Amino acid sequence: MKNLSIILISILLASCGLRSKMDTHDKAQKEADFIIENFTNYDLIKDKLPEKYFQPSQTKEFISSLNQSCDWANRKGKFVDFFSMKNIGGTDQTAFIYEYFLDCDSLRVILIYNMIKSSPELFKINLEPIEKENQMIIDPSKQLLAK
């Protein structure tokens, strides 16, 4: 009976930790979706781009250039996948991957978050052509160029 109680308590504690990780993941994905949807408006997303990782003047210039050259507002594409990883320093990270056809080119946008308890933090945005193979995409059938 005592062993059963210990097992049940262990399962309960493990499920609480999993729930907390899922809540952090959901929060990060909602933020990533918000950034993608509002990428044409720097003033709306600037609070989601920590200055220690994204220098404001360069970020604003890049967003403006992307909007003018590529017509971000009329993009065609979608969220493709996410990929969770553990950094060498021990921080959990999650990448949210989006692919779009734009006027200027096809583009994969990868927003990478440090999954800090209850407060995920965007620390990197990678851009690459969607034709480039990416090991973070677990299910290639979700990609825009899937055959």
DRENLOTI-285835 format. One record per residue (C-alpha): residue number from 1; y, x, z. Coordinates in Angstrom, 2 decimals, m for minus. Last residue first. Layout:
+--------+---------+---------+---------+
! drengu !      c2 !      c1 !      c3 !
+--------+---------+---------+---------+
!    NUM !       Y !       X !       Z !
...
+--------+---------+---------+---------+
END
This chain:
+--------+---------+---------+---------+
! drengu !      c2 !      c1 !      c3 !
+--------+---------+---------+---------+
!    147 !   16.29 !    5.36 !  m52.52 !
!    146 !   18.66 !    5.87 !  m49.64 !
!    145 !   22.12 !    6.99 !  m50.78 !
!    144 !   23.97 !    4.86 !  m48.25 !
!    143 !   21.73 !    6.06 !  m45.45 !
!    142 !   19.59 !    3.67 !  m43.39 !
!    141 !   16.38 !    4.73 !  m45.19 !
!    140 !   17.01 !    8.27 !  m43.88 !
!    139 !   15.81 !    7.22 !  m40.39 !
!    138 !   16.36 !   10.07 !  m37.93 !
!    137 !   19.74 !   11.19 !  m39.23 !
!    136 !   20.55 !   14.17 !  m37.02 !
!    135 !   18.85 !   16.57 !  m39.45 !
!    134 !   21.60 !   16.09 !  m42.02 !
!    133 !   20.99 !   16.49 !  m45.75 !
!    132 !   24.20 !   16.87 !  m47.74 !
!    131 !   24.76 !   14.10 !  m50.28 !
!    130 !   26.83 !   12.23 !  m47.71 !
!    129 !   29.49 !   14.93 !  m47.97 !
!    128 !   30.56 !   16.32 !  m44.60 !
!    127 !   33.03 !   15.56 !  m41.84 !
!    126 !   32.47 !   16.48 !  m38.21 !
!    125 !   34.51 !   15.02 !  m35.36 !
!    124 !   34.27 !   16.73 !  m31.99 !
!    123 !   35.05 !   16.20 !  m28.31 !
!    122 !   34.90 !   12.46 !  m27.76 !
!    121 !   34.46 !   11.83 !  m24.04 !
!    120 !   32.04 !    9.34 !  m22.48 !
!    119 !   33.24 !    7.90 !  m19.17 !
!    118 !   30.47 !    6.13 !  m17.24 !
!    117 !   28.77 !    9.46 !  m16.48 !
!    116 !   29.84 !   12.11 !  m18.99 !
!    115 !   28.13 !   11.65 !  m22.32 !
!    114 !   29.95 !   14.36 !  m24.21 !
!    113 !   30.64 !   12.61 !  m27.49 !
!    112 !   30.23 !   13.57 !  m31.13 !
!    111 !   31.79 !   11.51 !  m33.92 !
!    110 !   30.10 !   12.21 !  m37.24 !
!    109 !   31.83 !   11.05 !  m40.42 !
!    108 !   29.82 !   11.30 !  m43.63 !
!    107 !   31.99 !   11.17 !  m46.73 !
!    106 !   31.71 !   10.20 !  m50.37 !
!    105 !   34.68 !   11.34 !  m52.43 !
!    104 !   38.38 !   10.75 !  m53.12 !
!    103 !   38.37 !    6.98 !  m53.57 !
!    102 !   35.98 !    6.59 !  m50.65 !
!    101 !   32.27 !    5.86 !  m50.30 !
!    100 !   31.42 !    5.86 !  m46.64 !
!     99 !   28.80 !    7.07 !  m44.16 !
!     98 !   28.90 !    6.78 !  m40.37 !
!     97 !   27.05 !    8.82 !  m37.73 !
!     96 !   27.48 !    8.52 !  m33.97 !
!     95 !   26.57 !   11.79 !  m32.24 !
!     94 !   25.49 !   11.74 !  m28.60 !
!     93 !   25.77 !   14.55 !  m26.10 !
!     92 !   24.15 !   15.17 !  m22.73 !
!     91 !   25.73 !   18.11 !  m20.92 !
!     90 !   23.28 !   20.79 !  m19.76 !
!     89 !   25.18 !   23.91 !  m20.79 !
!     88 !   22.83 !   24.35 !  m23.77 !
!     87 !   23.84 !   20.86 !  m24.91 !
!     86 !   21.29 !   18.08 !  m24.72 !
!     85 !   20.98 !   15.82 !  m27.72 !
!     84 !   21.22 !   12.18 !  m28.73 !
!     83 !   21.48 !   11.13 !  m32.38 !
!     82 !   23.03 !    7.97 !  m33.71 !
!     81 !   22.53 !    6.21 !  m37.01 !
!     80 !   24.11 !    4.85 !  m40.18 !
!     79 !   27.32 !    2.99 !  m39.32 !
!     78 !   28.66 !    1.61 !  m42.56 !
!     77 !   29.98 !    2.02 !  m46.05 !
!     76 !   32.66 !    1.05 !  m48.53 !
!     75 !   36.16 !    2.30 !  m47.85 !
!     74 !   39.18 !    0.16 !  m48.70 !
!     73 !   41.30 !    1.06 !  m45.65 !
!     72 !   40.33 !    4.72 !  m46.03 !
!     71 !   42.23 !    4.98 !  m49.32 !
!     70 !   41.09 !    8.58 !  m50.02 !
!     69 !   44.23 !   10.61 !  m50.63 !
!     68 !   46.74 !    8.64 !  m48.56 !
!     67 !   44.44 !    7.72 !  m45.69 !
!     66 !   42.83 !   11.14 !  m45.52 !
!     65 !   46.23 !   12.84 !  m45.57 !
!     64 !   47.59 !   10.61 !  m42.79 !
!     63 !   44.50 !   11.22 !  m40.67 !
!     62 !   44.78 !   14.98 !  m41.19 !
!     61 !   48.51 !   15.03 !  m40.36 !
!     60 !   47.96 !   12.98 !  m37.18 !
!     59 !   45.15 !   15.30 !  m36.12 !
!     58 !   47.21 !   18.41 !  m36.80 !
!     57 !   50.20 !   17.06 !  m34.85 !
!     56 !   48.06 !   15.79 !  m31.96 !
!     55 !   45.82 !   18.86 !  m31.37 !
!     54 !   42.36 !   17.35 !  m30.94 !
!     53 !   40.00 !   18.95 !  m28.42 !
!     52 !   42.20 !   19.44 !  m25.31 !
!     51 !   44.37 !   16.61 !  m26.65 !
!     50 !   41.61 !   14.06 !  m26.03 !
!     49 !   41.30 !   11.67 !  m29.01 !
!     48 !   40.75 !    8.10 !  m27.72 !
!     47 !   44.39 !    7.78 !  m26.63 !
!     46 !   45.42 !    8.69 !  m30.18 !
!     45 !   43.54 !    5.71 !  m31.65 !
!     44 !   46.28 !    3.10 !  m32.04 !
!     43 !   49.08 !    5.57 !  m32.77 !
!     42 !   46.93 !    7.25 !  m35.41 !
!     41 !   46.56 !    4.02 !  m37.40 !
!     40 !   44.43 !    4.41 !  m40.53 !
!     39 !   41.39 !    5.38 !  m38.47 !
!     38 !   41.41 !    1.95 !  m36.83 !
!     37 !   37.90 !    0.78 !  m37.72 !
!     36 !   36.44 !    4.27 !  m37.31 !
!     35 !   38.14 !    4.81 !  m33.94 !
!     34 !   37.04 !    1.39 !  m32.68 !
!     33 !   33.43 !    2.00 !  m33.80 !
!     32 !   33.45 !    5.32 !  m31.91 !
!     31 !   34.82 !    3.58 !  m28.80 !
!     30 !   32.18 !    0.87 !  m28.98 !
!     29 !   29.53 !    3.57 !  m29.47 !
!     28 !   30.75 !    5.51 !  m26.43 !
!     27 !   30.68 !    2.42 !  m24.19 !
!     26 !   27.20 !    1.50 !  m25.40 !
!     25 !   25.94 !    5.04 !  m24.69 !
!     24 !   27.48 !    5.03 !  m21.21 !
!     23 !   25.84 !    1.65 !  m20.47 !
!     22 !   22.51 !    2.96 !  m21.80 !
!     21 !   22.74 !    6.03 !  m19.55 !
!     20 !   23.47 !    3.83 !  m16.50 !
!     19 !   20.54 !    1.57 !  m17.36 !
!     18 !   18.25 !    4.60 !  m17.64 !
!     17 !   19.33 !    5.81 !  m14.21 !
!     16 !   18.73 !    2.36 !  m12.71 !
!     15 !   15.32 !    2.23 !  m14.43 !
!     14 !   14.35 !    5.54 !  m12.84 !
!     13 !   15.36 !    4.31 !   m9.38 !
!     12 !   13.33 !    1.11 !   m9.78 !
!     11 !   10.29 !    2.97 !  m11.10 !
!     10 !   10.42 !    5.40 !   m8.18 !
!      9 !   10.77 !    2.51 !   m5.69 !
!      8 !    7.74 !    0.80 !   m7.26 !
!      7 !    5.67 !    4.01 !   m7.12 !
!      6 !    6.62 !    4.64 !   m3.48 !
!      5 !    5.74 !    1.05 !   m2.56 !
!      4 !    2.37 !    1.34 !   m4.33 !
!      3 !    1.64 !    4.57 !   m2.45 !
!      2 !    2.35 !    2.85 !    0.88 !
!      1 !    0.00 !    0.00 !    0.00 !
+--------+---------+---------+---------+
END
